[in-house]
Amino acid sequence: MNSFFTAIRSLGVRRGPHRMLAGVCGGIADRFGVSPWLVRLIFVLSLLLPGSGIVVYLIAWVLLPDEQGVIPLQRSLQR
């Protein structure tokens, strides 16, 4: 299981300092060098399409590490 979390950390996406909710959009924006507002706009537009935008966001929040490298799902499983 640790190799799974190590692989996630190696992606280079961290929930970041440009946080509004959980920092997912800000972390993606930092990783790809674009404006956090652009990523947020794309996310909001994705909510208008049929599908599961909220579910994808929640999965990203649980799996992406924060600025210190802590992954919420890994922390929950270790308790």
Secondary structure, DSSP 8 states (H G I E B T S, - for coil): -HHHHHHHHTT-----SS-SSSSHHHHHHHHHT--HHHHHHHHHHHHHSSS-HHHHHHHHHHHS--TTS--HHHHHHH-
